[in-house]
């Protein structure tokens, strides 16, 4: 991936995160609940993104 595309991707993620926090604060949504939701969503993506393994097999 070319460096400018990567930098635009990083900038887009930062802007999206800032917008999310700003909207949550404006709506008086608790930041702890927002953080908990982010952690739970990350855990779900992590667990669902792993390939299934049979018992006794080791992954590489």
mmCIF file of the N, C-alpha and C atoms, coordinates in Angstrom:
data_MODEL
# 
_entry.id   MODEL 
# 
loop_
_atom_site.group_PDB 
_atom_site.id 
_atom_site.type_symbol 
_atom_site.label_atom_id 
_atom_site.label_alt_id 
_atom_site.label_comp_id 
_atom_site.label_asym_id 
_atom_site.label_entity_id 
_atom_site.label_seq_id 
_atom_site.pdbx_PDB_ins_code 
_atom_site.Cartn_x 
_atom_site.Cartn_y 
_atom_site.Cartn_z 
_atom_site.occupancy 
_atom_site.B_iso_or_equiv 
_atom_site.pdbx_formal_charge 
_atom_site.auth_seq_id 
_atom_site.auth_comp_id 
_atom_site.auth_asym_id 
_atom_site.auth_atom_id 
_atom_site.pdbx_PDB_model_num 
ATOM 1   N N  . UNK A 1 1  ? 0.855   -1.170  0.000  1.00 0.00 ? 1  UNK A N  1 
ATOM 2   C CA . UNK A 1 1  ? 0.000   0.000   0.000  1.00 0.00 ? 1  UNK A CA 1 
ATOM 3   C C  . UNK A 1 1  ? 0.906   1.240   0.000  1.00 0.00 ? 1  UNK A C  1 
ATOM 4   N N  . UNK A 1 2  ? 0.665   2.162   -0.912 1.00 0.00 ? 2  UNK A N  1 
ATOM 5   C CA . UNK A 1 2  ? 1.484   3.373   -0.958 1.00 0.00 ? 2  UNK A CA 1 
ATOM 6   C C  . UNK A 1 2  ? 1.315   4.206   0.317  1.00 0.00 ? 2  UNK A C  1 
ATOM 7   N N  . UNK A 1 3  ? 2.362   4.915   0.668  1.00 0.00 ? 3  UNK A N  1 
ATOM 8   C CA . UNK A 1 3  ? 2.366   5.697   1.902  1.00 0.00 ? 3  UNK A CA 1 
ATOM 9   C C  . UNK A 1 3  ? 1.222   6.720   1.964  1.00 0.00 ? 3  UNK A C  1 
ATOM 10  N N  . UNK A 1 4  ? 0.923   7.485   0.908  1.00 0.00 ? 4  UNK A N  1 
ATOM 11  C CA . UNK A 1 4  ? -0.188  8.444   1.017  1.00 0.00 ? 4  UNK A CA 1 
ATOM 12  C C  . UNK A 1 4  ? -1.532  7.769   1.317  1.00 0.00 ? 4  UNK A C  1 
ATOM 13  N N  . UNK A 1 5  ? -1.774  6.587   0.735  1.00 0.00 ? 5  UNK A N  1 
ATOM 14  C CA . UNK A 1 5  ? -3.027  5.886   1.021  1.00 0.00 ? 5  UNK A CA 1 
ATOM 15  C C  . UNK A 1 5  ? -3.076  5.467   2.480  1.00 0.00 ? 5  UNK A C  1 
ATOM 16  N N  . UNK A 1 6  ? -1.963  4.977   2.980  1.00 0.00 ? 6  UNK A N  1 
ATOM 17  C CA . UNK A 1 6  ? -1.896  4.563   4.376  1.00 0.00 ? 6  UNK A CA 1 
ATOM 18  C C  . UNK A 1 6  ? -2.136  5.741   5.308  1.00 0.00 ? 6  UNK A C  1 
ATOM 19  N N  . UNK A 1 7  ? -1.527  6.872   5.010  1.00 0.00 ? 7  UNK A N  1 
ATOM 20  C CA . UNK A 1 7  ? -1.695  8.052   5.861  1.00 0.00 ? 7  UNK A CA 1 
ATOM 21  C C  . UNK A 1 7  ? -3.128  8.566   5.821  1.00 0.00 ? 7  UNK A C  1 
ATOM 22  N N  . UNK A 1 8  ? -3.762  8.537   4.645  1.00 0.00 ? 8  UNK A N  1 
ATOM 23  C CA . UNK A 1 8  ? -5.170  8.943   4.557  1.00 0.00 ? 8  UNK A CA 1 
ATOM 24  C C  . UNK A 1 8  ? -6.065  7.977   5.334  1.00 0.00 ? 8  UNK A C  1 
ATOM 25  N N  . UNK A 1 9  ? -5.731  6.709   5.314  1.00 0.00 ? 9  UNK A N  1 
ATOM 26  C CA . UNK A 1 9  ? -6.480  5.723   6.077  1.00 0.00 ? 9  UNK A CA 1 
ATOM 27  C C  . UNK A 1 9  ? -6.380  5.996   7.570  1.00 0.00 ? 9  UNK A C  1 
ATOM 28  N N  . UNK A 1 10 ? -5.174  6.257   8.056  1.00 0.00 ? 10 UNK A N  1 
ATOM 29  C CA . UNK A 1 10 ? -4.971  6.570   9.466  1.00 0.00 ? 10 UNK A CA 1 
ATOM 30  C C  . UNK A 1 10 ? -5.718  7.854   9.835  1.00 0.00 ? 10 UNK A C  1 
ATOM 31  N N  . UNK A 1 11 ? -5.633  8.867   8.990  1.00 0.00 ? 11 UNK A N  1 
ATOM 32  C CA . UNK A 1 11 ? -6.324  10.129  9.259  1.00 0.00 ? 11 UNK A CA 1 
ATOM 33  C C  . UNK A 1 11 ? -7.839  9.921   9.292  1.00 0.00 ? 11 UNK A C  1 
ATOM 34  N N  . UNK A 1 12 ? -8.355  9.086   8.405  1.00 0.00 ? 12 UNK A N  1 
ATOM 35  C CA . UNK A 1 12 ? -9.789  8.810   8.403  1.00 0.00 ? 12 UNK A CA 1 
ATOM 36  C C  . UNK A 1 12 ? -10.252 8.105   9.665  1.00 0.00 ? 12 UNK A C  1 
ATOM 37  N N  . UNK A 1 13 ? -9.440  7.184   10.156 1.00 0.00 ? 13 UNK A N  1 
ATOM 38  C CA . UNK A 1 13 ? -9.788  6.483   11.388 1.00 0.00 ? 13 UNK A CA 1 
ATOM 39  C C  . UNK A 1 13 ? -9.780  7.452   12.567 1.00 0.00 ? 13 UNK A C  1 
ATOM 40  N N  . UNK A 1 14 ? -8.805  8.343   12.615 1.00 0.00 ? 14 UNK A N  1 
ATOM 41  C CA . UNK A 1 14 ? -8.727  9.317   13.708 1.00 0.00 ? 14 UNK A CA 1 
ATOM 42  C C  . UNK A 1 14 ? -9.912  10.275  13.659 1.00 0.00 ? 14 UNK A C  1 
ATOM 43  N N  . UNK A 1 15 ? -10.278 10.733  12.477 1.00 0.00 ? 15 UNK A N  1 
ATOM 44  C CA . UNK A 1 15 ? -11.428 11.638  12.339 1.00 0.00 ? 15 UNK A CA 1 
ATOM 45  C C  . UNK A 1 15 ? -12.723 10.926  12.733 1.00 0.00 ? 15 UNK A C  1 
ATOM 46  N N  . UNK A 1 16 ? -12.887 9.671   12.328 1.00 0.00 ? 16 UNK A N  1 
ATOM 47  C CA . UNK A 1 16 ? -14.090 8.920   12.699 1.00 0.00 ? 16 UNK A CA 1 
ATOM 48  C C  . UNK A 1 16 ? -14.172 8.712   14.204 1.00 0.00 ? 16 UNK A C  1 
ATOM 49  N N  . UNK A 1 17 ? -13.047 8.427   14.842 1.00 0.00 ? 17 UNK A N  1 
ATOM 50  C CA . UNK A 1 17 ? -13.039 8.254   16.296 1.00 0.00 ? 17 UNK A CA 1 
ATOM 51  C C  . UNK A 1 17 ? -13.364 9.560   17.007 1.00 0.00 ? 17 UNK A C  1 
ATOM 52  N N  . UNK A 1 18 ? -12.791 10.655  16.537 1.00 0.00 ? 18 UNK A N  1 
ATOM 53  C CA . UNK A 1 18 ? -13.066 11.955  17.151 1.00 0.00 ? 18 UNK A CA 1 
ATOM 54  C C  . UNK A 1 18 ? -14.533 12.340  16.985 1.00 0.00 ? 18 UNK A C  1 
ATOM 55  N N  . UNK A 1 19 ? -15.099 12.075  15.822 1.00 0.00 ? 19 UNK A N  1 
ATOM 56  C CA . UNK A 1 19 ? -16.506 12.373  15.588 1.00 0.00 ? 19 UNK A CA 1 
ATOM 57  C C  . UNK A 1 19 ? -17.404 11.529  16.489 1.00 0.00 ? 19 UNK A C  1 
ATOM 58  N N  . UNK A 1 20 ? -17.047 10.281  16.669 1.00 0.00 ? 20 UNK A N  1 
ATOM 59  C CA . UNK A 1 20 ? -17.830 9.400   17.540 1.00 0.00 ? 20 UNK A CA 1 
ATOM 60  C C  . UNK A 1 20 ? -17.816 9.903   18.984 1.00 0.00 ? 20 UNK A C  1 
ATOM 61  N N  . UNK A 1 21 ? -16.635 10.252  19.476 1.00 0.00 ? 21 UNK A N  1 
ATOM 62  C CA . UNK A 1 21 ? -16.542 10.751  20.855 1.00 0.00 ? 21 UNK A CA 1 
ATOM 63  C C  . UNK A 1 21 ? -17.280 12.080  20.996 1.00 0.00 ? 21 UNK A C  1 
ATOM 64  N N  . UNK A 1 22 ? -17.146 12.951  20.007 1.00 0.00 ? 22 UNK A N  1 
ATOM 65  C CA . UNK A 1 22 ? -17.822 14.248  20.067 1.00 0.00 ? 22 UNK A CA 1 
ATOM 66  C C  . UNK A 1 22 ? -19.341 14.070  20.096 1.00 0.00 ? 22 UNK A C  1 
ATOM 67  N N  . UNK A 1 23 ? -19.877 13.177  19.254 1.00 0.00 ? 23 UNK A N  1 
ATOM 68  C CA . UNK A 1 23 ? -21.317 12.935  19.243 1.00 0.00 ? 23 UNK A CA 1 
ATOM 69  C C  . UNK A 1 23 ? -21.788 12.302  20.550 1.00 0.00 ? 23 UNK A C  1 
ATOM 70  N N  . UNK A 1 24 ? -20.990 11.417  21.117 1.00 0.00 ? 24 UNK A N  1 
ATOM 71  C CA . UNK A 1 24 ? -21.360 10.791  22.388 1.00 0.00 ? 24 UNK A CA 1 
ATOM 72  C C  . UNK A 1 24 ? -21.400 11.822  23.510 1.00 0.00 ? 24 UNK A C  1 
ATOM 73  N N  . UNK A 1 25 ? -20.435 12.723  23.537 1.00 0.00 ? 25 UNK A N  1 
ATOM 74  C CA . UNK A 1 25 ? -20.420 13.771  24.565 1.00 0.00 ? 25 UNK A CA 1 
ATOM 75  C C  . UNK A 1 25 ? -21.586 14.727  24.358 1.00 0.00 ? 25 UNK A C  1 
ATOM 76  N N  . UNK A 1 26 ? -21.880 15.072  23.102 1.00 0.00 ? 26 UNK A N  1 
ATOM 77  C CA . UNK A 1 26 ? -22.988 15.991  22.808 1.00 0.00 ? 26 UNK A CA 1 
ATOM 78  C C  . UNK A 1 26 ? -24.331 15.376  23.206 1.00 0.00 ? 26 UNK A C  1 
ATOM 79  N N  . UNK A 1 27 ? -24.460 14.066  23.091 1.00 0.00 ? 27 UNK A N  1 
ATOM 80  C CA . UNK A 1 27 ? -25.704 13.384  23.445 1.00 0.00 ? 27 UNK A CA 1 
ATOM 81  C C  . UNK A 1 27 ? -25.728 12.978  24.921 1.00 0.00 ? 27 UNK A C  1 
ATOM 82  N N  . UNK A 1 28 ? -24.696 13.369  25.660 1.00 0.00 ? 28 UNK A N  1 
ATOM 83  C CA . UNK A 1 28 ? -24.558 13.036  27.086 1.00 0.00 ? 28 UNK A CA 1 
ATOM 84  C C  . UNK A 1 28 ? -24.567 11.526  27.324 1.00 0.00 ? 28 UNK A C  1 
ATOM 85  N N  . UNK A 1 29 ? -23.952 10.808  26.400 1.00 0.00 ? 29 UNK A N  1 
ATOM 86  C CA . UNK A 1 29 ? -23.807 9.356   26.518 1.00 0.00 ? 29 UNK A CA 1 
ATOM 87  C C  . UNK A 1 29 ? -22.569 9.089   27.369 1.00 0.00 ? 29 UNK A C  1 
ATOM 88  N N  . UNK A 1 30 ? -22.640 8.203   28.346 1.00 0.00 ? 30 UNK A N  1 
ATOM 89  C CA . UNK A 1 30 ? -21.471 7.964   29.206 1.00 0.00 ? 30 UNK A CA 1 
ATOM 90  C C  . UNK A 1 30 ? -20.280 7.405   28.420 1.00 0.00 ? 30 UNK A C  1 
ATOM 91  N N  . UNK A 1 31 ? -19.126 8.016   28.608 1.00 0.00 ? 31 UNK A N  1 
ATOM 92  C CA . UNK A 1 31 ? -17.943 7.571   27.879 1.00 0.00 ? 31 UNK A CA 1 
ATOM 93  C C  . UNK A 1 31 ? -17.513 6.170   28.319 1.00 0.00 ? 31 UNK A C  1 
ATOM 94  N N  . UNK A 1 32 ? -17.820 5.806   29.556 1.00 0.00 ? 32 UNK A N  1 
ATOM 95  C CA . UNK A 1 32 ? -17.489 4.451   30.012 1.00 0.00 ? 32 UNK A CA 1 
ATOM 96  C C  . UNK A 1 32 ? -18.287 3.418   29.219 1.00 0.00 ? 32 UNK A C  1 
ATOM 97  N N  . UNK A 1 33 ? -19.543 3.704   28.936 1.00 0.00 ? 33 UNK A N  1 
ATOM 98  C CA . UNK A 1 33 ? -20.366 2.786   28.141 1.00 0.00 ? 33 UNK A CA 1 
ATOM 99  C C  . UNK A 1 33 ? -19.855 2.727   26.703 1.00 0.00 ? 33 UNK A C  1 
ATOM 100 N N  . UNK A 1 34 ? -19.412 3.855   26.177 1.00 0.00 ? 34 UNK A N  1 
ATOM 101 C CA . UNK A 1 34 ? -18.846 3.880   24.824 1.00 0.00 ? 34 UNK A CA 1 
ATOM 102 C C  . UNK A 1 34 ? -17.570 3.041   24.767 1.00 0.00 ? 34 UNK A C  1 
ATOM 103 N N  . UNK A 1 35 ? -16.720 3.179   25.772 1.00 0.00 ? 35 UNK A N  1 
ATOM 104 C CA . UNK A 1 35 ? -15.493 2.390   25.837 1.00 0.00 ? 35 UNK A CA 1 
ATOM 105 C C  . UNK A 1 35 ? -15.774 0.909   25.996 1.00 0.00 ? 35 UNK A C  1 
ATOM 106 N N  . UNK A 1 36 ? -16.738 0.578   26.844 1.00 0.00 ? 36 UNK A N  1 
ATOM 107 C CA . UNK A 1 36 ? -17.094 -0.830  27.036 1.00 0.00 ? 36 UNK A CA 1 
ATOM 108 C C  . UNK A 1 36 ? -17.633 -1.429  25.734 1.00 0.00 ? 36 UNK A C  1 
ATOM 109 N N  . UNK A 1 37 ? -18.446 -0.675  25.035 1.00 0.00 ? 37 UNK A N  1 
ATOM 110 C CA . UNK A 1 37 ? -18.962 -1.148  23.753 1.00 0.00 ? 37 UNK A CA 1 
ATOM 111 C C  . UNK A 1 37 ? -17.851 -1.366  22.741 1.00 0.00 ? 37 UNK A C  1 
ATOM 112 N N  . UNK A 1 38 ? -16.858 -0.484  22.731 1.00 0.00 ? 38 UNK A N  1 
ATOM 113 C CA . UNK A 1 38 ? -15.733 -0.636  21.810 1.00 0.00 ? 38 UNK A CA 1 
ATOM 114 C C  . UNK A 1 38 ? -14.914 -1.874  22.143 1.00 0.00 ? 38 UNK A C  1 
ATOM 115 N N  . UNK A 1 39 ? -14.690 -2.115  23.432 1.00 0.00 ? 39 UNK A N  1 
ATOM 116 C CA . UNK A 1 39 ? -13.915 -3.291  23.835 1.00 0.00 ? 39 UNK A CA 1 
ATOM 117 C C  . UNK A 1 39 ? -14.668 -4.573  23.499 1.00 0.00 ? 39 UNK A C  1 
ATOM 118 N N  . UNK A 1 40 ? -15.973 -4.594  23.750 1.00 0.00 ? 40 UNK A N  1 
ATOM 119 C CA . UNK A 1 40 ? -16.769 -5.780  23.439 1.00 0.00 ? 40 UNK A CA 1 
ATOM 120 C C  . UNK A 1 40 ? -16.817 -6.030  21.925 1.00 0.00 ? 40 UNK A C  1 
ATOM 121 N N  . UNK A 1 41 ? -16.947 -4.968  21.146 1.00 0.00 ? 41 UNK A N  1 
ATOM 122 C CA . UNK A 1 41 ? -16.965 -5.129  19.689 1.00 0.00 ? 41 UNK A CA 1 
ATOM 123 C C  . UNK A 1 41 ? -15.620 -5.640  19.180 1.00 0.00 ? 41 UNK A C  1 
ATOM 124 N N  . UNK A 1 42 ? -14.523 -5.143  19.747 1.00 0.00 ? 42 UNK A N  1 
ATOM 125 C CA . UNK A 1 42 ? -13.196 -5.613  19.332 1.00 0.00 ? 42 UNK A CA 1 
ATOM 126 C C  . UNK A 1 42 ? -13.002 -7.084  19.692 1.00 0.00 ? 42 UNK A C  1 
ATOM 127 N N  . UNK A 1 43 ? -13.483 -7.481  20.866 1.00 0.00 ? 43 UNK A N  1 
ATOM 128 C CA . UNK A 1 43 ? -13.366 -8.886  21.272 1.00 0.00 ? 43 UNK A CA 1 
ATOM 129 C C  . UNK A 1 43 ? -14.193 -9.779  20.357 1.00 0.00 ? 43 UNK A C  1 
ATOM 130 N N  . UNK A 1 44 ? -15.378 -9.323  19.980 1.00 0.00 ? 44 UNK A N  1 
ATOM 131 C CA . UNK A 1 44 ? -16.227 -10.112 19.087 1.00 0.00 ? 44 UNK A CA 1 
ATOM 132 C C  . UNK A 1 44 ? -15.589 -10.271 17.714 1.00 0.00 ? 44 UNK A C  1 
ATOM 133 N N  . UNK A 1 45 ? -15.035 -9.202  17.181 1.00 0.00 ? 45 UNK A N  1 
ATOM 134 C CA . UNK A 1 45 ? -14.368 -9.270  15.881 1.00 0.00 ? 45 UNK A CA 1 
ATOM 135 C C  . UNK A 1 45 ? -13.149 -10.183 15.964 1.00 0.00 ? 45 UNK A C  1 
ATOM 136 N N  . UNK A 1 46 ? -12.431 -10.114 17.067 1.00 0.00 ? 46 UNK A N  1 
ATOM 137 C CA . UNK A 1 46 ? -11.250 -10.963 17.243 1.00 0.00 ? 46 UNK A CA 1 
ATOM 138 C C  . UNK A 1 46 ? -11.637 -12.436 17.280 1.00 0.00 ? 46 UNK A C  1 
ATOM 139 N N  . UNK A 1 47 ? -12.679 -12.751 18.025 1.00 0.00 ? 47 UNK A N  1 
ATOM 140 C CA . UNK A 1 47 ? -13.078 -14.145 18.164 1.00 0.00 ? 47 UNK A CA 1 
ATOM 141 C C  . UNK A 1 47 ? -13.717 -14.700 16.896 1.00 0.00 ? 47 UNK A C  1 
ATOM 142 N N  . UNK A 1 48 ? -14.488 -13.895 16.199 1.00 0.00 ? 48 UNK A N  1 
ATOM 143 C CA . UNK A 1 48 ? -15.148 -14.373 14.987 1.00 0.00 ? 48 UNK A CA 1 
ATOM 144 C C  . UNK A 1 48 ? -14.205 -14.391 13.781 1.00 0.00 ? 48 UNK A C  1 
ATOM 145 N N  . UNK A 1 49 ? -13.120 -13.653 13.853 1.00 0.00 ? 49 UNK A N  1 
ATOM 146 C CA . UNK A 1 49 ? -12.198 -13.598 12.732 1.00 0.00 ? 49 UNK A CA 1 
ATOM 147 C C  . UNK A 1 49 ? -11.178 -14.704 12.736 1.00 0.00 ? 49 UNK A C  1 
ATOM 148 N N  . UNK A 1 50 ? -11.122 -15.501 13.784 1.00 0.00 ? 50 UNK A N  1 
ATOM 149 C CA . UNK A 1 50 ? -10.140 -16.576 13.867 1.00 0.00 ? 50 UNK A CA 1 
ATOM 150 C C  . UNK A 1 50 ? -10.651 -17.810 13.140 1.00 0.00 ? 50 UNK A C  1 
ATOM 151 N N  . UNK A 1 51 ? -9.773  -18.503 12.466 1.00 0.00 ? 51 UNK A N  1 
ATOM 152 C CA . UNK A 1 51 ? -10.210 -19.751 11.825 1.00 0.00 ? 51 UNK A CA 1 
ATOM 153 C C  . UNK A 1 51 ? -10.509 -20.806 12.898 1.00 0.00 ? 51 UNK A C  1 
ATOM 154 N N  . UNK A 1 52 ? -11.479 -21.646 12.627 1.00 0.00 ? 52 UNK A N  1 
ATOM 155 C CA . UNK A 1 52 ? -11.817 -22.670 13.610 1.00 0.00 ? 52 UNK A CA 1 
ATOM 156 C C  . UNK A 1 52 ? -10.747 -23.748 13.604 1.00 0.00 ? 52 UNK A C  1 
ATOM 157 N N  . UNK A 1 53 ? -10.452 -24.263 14.762 1.00 0.00 ? 53 UNK A N  1 
ATOM 158 C CA . UNK A 1 53 ? -9.443  -25.312 14.899 1.00 0.00 ? 53 UNK A CA 1 
ATOM 159 C C  . UNK A 1 53 ? -10.060 -26.484 15.638 1.00 0.00 ? 53 UNK A C  1 
ATOM 160 N N  . UNK A 1 54 ? -9.632  -27.664 15.264 1.00 0.00 ? 54 UNK A N  1 
ATOM 161 C CA . UNK A 1 54 ? -10.095 -28.854 15.968 1.00 0.00 ? 54 UNK A CA 1 
ATOM 162 C C  . UNK A 1 54 ? -9.296  -28.995 17.253 1.00 0.00 ? 54 UNK A C  1 
ATOM 163 N N  . UNK A 1 55 ? -9.863  -29.712 18.204 1.00 0.00 ? 55 UNK A N  1 
ATOM 164 C CA . UNK A 1 55 ? -9.166  -29.930 19.472 1.00 0.00 ? 55 UNK A CA 1 
ATOM 165 C C  . UNK A 1 55 ? -7.855  -30.669 19.227 1.00 0.00 ? 55 UNK A C  1 
ATOM 166 N N  . UNK A 1 56 ? -6.817  -30.227 19.883 1.00 0.00 ? 56 UNK A N  1 
ATOM 167 C CA . UNK A 1 56 ? -5.531  -30.898 19.769 1.00 0.00 ? 56 UNK A CA 1 
ATOM 168 C C  . UNK A 1 56 ? -4.643  -30.356 18.667 1.00 0.00 ? 56 UNK A C  1 
ATOM 169 N N  . UNK A 1 57 ? -5.177  -29.538 17.773 1.00 0.00 ? 57 UNK A N  1 
ATOM 170 C CA . UNK A 1 57 ? -4.346  -28.983 16.697 1.00 0.00 ? 57 UNK A CA 1 
ATOM 171 C C  . UNK A 1 57 ? -3.704  -27.684 17.169 1.00 0.00 ? 57 UNK A C  1 
ATOM 172 N N  . UNK A 1 58 ? -2.501  -27.481 16.717 1.00 0.00 ? 58 UNK A N  1 
ATOM 173 C CA . UNK A 1 58 ? -1.825  -26.238 17.031 1.00 0.00 ? 58 UNK A CA 1 
ATOM 174 C C  . UNK A 1 58 ? -1.797  -25.355 15.784 1.00 0.00 ? 58 UNK A C  1 
ATOM 175 N N  . UNK A 1 59 ? -2.055  -24.058 15.994 1.00 0.00 ? 59 UNK A N  1 
ATOM 176 C CA . UNK A 1 59 ? -1.996  -23.128 14.868 1.00 0.00 ? 59 UNK A CA 1 
ATOM 177 C C  . UNK A 1 59 ? -0.594  -22.630 14.640 1.00 0.00 ? 59 UNK A C  1 
ATOM 178 N N  . UNK A 1 60 ? -0.367  -22.087 13.459 1.00 0.00 ? 60 UNK A N  1 
ATOM 179 C CA . UNK A 1 60 ? 0.946   -21.519 13.163 1.00 0.00 ? 60 UNK A CA 1 
ATOM 180 C C  . UNK A 1 60 ? 0.906   -20.038 13.306 1.00 0.00 ? 60 UNK A C  1 
# 
